[in-house]
Amino acid sequence: MATLVLTDAFFSINGVDLSNDVKSLTIDYSAEMLDDTAMGDTTRSNKGGLKDWTMSVEFHQDYAASQVDATIFSLVGVTTAIIVRPVNTGGVSSTNPNYTGTGIVENYQPVAGAVGDLAAVPISIKAASTLTRATA
């Protein structure tokens, strides 16, 4: 069984590659569970409904032009293109899938941290379109 140590993920938002500033990255992909249990059933039964996805990204803050703050600040509440791959330097393949979608930046904390901490800032992104997975 192959394993992967996540050390060099690719993250692009609104056409800007912010991979070098990413501290952590999570994609949560889910489906609504619709209860279709009927009279006479002895166990609950469900069907998959609409799909949903969210992303949580934590960055090392960078206020330089075309970096984290300059890119993310203007995207709060706006739909934008998102691209994520587990490995930045590898091409898209079955072992390095490309996840793409249009999302809305829901939350951004431009300044966060305590005295002596590295400035790390989280964002949350909600789905505005289907999340697609490509392997070629």
C-alpha positions in Angstrom: 0.0 0.0 0.0 1.4 3.4 -1.0 1.4 6.2 1.5 1.9 9.9 1.0 3.4 12.4 3.3 1.7 15.7 2.5 4.7 18.1 2.1 4.2 19.9 -1.1 0.5 20.4 -2.0 -0.7 22.7 -4.8 -3.3 25.3 -4.0 -4.5 28.0 -6.4 -7.3 30.5 -5.9 -8.5 33.0 -8.4 -5.6 32.0 -10.7 -2.9 32.8 -8.0 -0.7 30.0 -6.8 -0.4 30.3 -3.0 1.1 26.8 -2.5 4.3 28.1 -0.8 2.3 29.9 1.9 0.0 26.9 2.7 0.4 25.6 6.3 -2.5 23.1 6.2 -5.3 22.2 3.7 -8.5 20.1 4.1 -11.2 19.3 1.5 -14.4 18.0 3.1 -16.6 16.3 0.4 -20.0 15.0 1.5 -23.5 14.1 0.5 -26.8 14.9 2.3 -28.3 11.8 3.8 -32.0 11.6 3.1 -34.0 9.3 5.3 -36.1 6.9 3.2 -37.2 4.7 6.1 -40.7 3.4 5.7 -43.4 1.8 7.9 -42.4 -1.8 8.6 -38.6 -1.2 8.4 -36.7 -2.1 11.5 -33.6 -0.2 10.6 -33.2 3.3 9.3 -32.3 3.5 5.7 -30.8 6.5 3.8 -30.2 7.6 0.2 -27.5 10.0 -0.9 -28.8 13.5 -1.7 -27.1 16.6 -2.9 -23.3 16.7 -2.7 -21.5 19.5 -0.9 -17.8 20.5 -0.3 -15.9 22.9 1.8 -12.2 23.7 2.1 -10.2 24.9 5.1 -6.9 26.4 4.4 -4.4 27.9 6.8 -1.6 30.1 5.5 1.5 31.6 6.8 0.5 35.3 6.4 2.2 37.3 3.7 1.2 40.9 3.0 3.3 41.3 -0.2 1.7 42.0 -3.5 0.1 38.9 -5.1 0.5 37.0 -1.9 -2.0 35.8 0.8 -3.5 39.0 2.1 -3.6 40.8 -1.3 -5.2 37.8 -2.9 -7.7 36.6 -0.3 -9.0 39.9 1.2 -10.8 40.9 -2.0 -12.3 37.3 -2.4 -14.4 37.3 0.8 -18.0 36.7 -0.4 -17.0 36.3 -4.0 -17.1 33.2 -6.2 -13.7 32.2 -7.4 -11.9 29.2 -9.0 -10.0 26.8 -6.7 -7.5 24.1 -7.7 -5.9 21.6 -5.3 -3.5 18.7 -5.9 -1.8 16.6 -3.2 1.6 17.1 -4.9 2.6 20.4 -6.4 5.5 19.2 -8.6 3.8 16.2 -10.0 1.6 16.2 -13.0 -2.1 15.3 -12.8 -2.4 11.5 -12.5 -4.3 8.7 -10.8 -1.8 9.1 -7.9 -2.0 13.0 -7.9 -5.6 13.9 -8.7 -6.6 17.5 -9.5 -9.6 18.8 -7.6 -11.3 21.9 -9.1 -14.4 23.9 -8.3 -15.8 27.3 -7.9 -16.0 28.3 -4.3 -16.9 31.3 -2.1 -14.5 32.5 0.5 -16.7 32.6 3.6 -14.2 33.6 6.3 -10.8 35.2 6.4 -8.8 36.5 9.4 -6.2 38.8 8.0 -4.5 39.2 11.4 -4.4 36.4 14.0 -1.9 35.2 16.5 -0.3 35.8 19.9 3.0 37.6 20.7 5.9 35.6 19.3 3.8 33.4 17.1 4.2 33.0 13.3 1.3 34.9 11.7 -0.9 32.0 10.5 -4.3 32.8 9.1 -7.2 30.5 8.2 -9.8 30.8 5.5 -12.9 28.7 4.9 -14.4 28.2 1.4 -17.8 26.9 0.6 -19.1 25.3 -2.6 -20.5 27.4 -5.4 -20.3 24.6 -8.0 -19.5 20.9 -8.3 -16.1 19.7 -7.1 -14.5 17.7 -9.9 -11.7 15.2 -9.7 -9.4 14.7 -12.7 -6.7 12.1 -13.1 -5.4 13.1 -16.5 
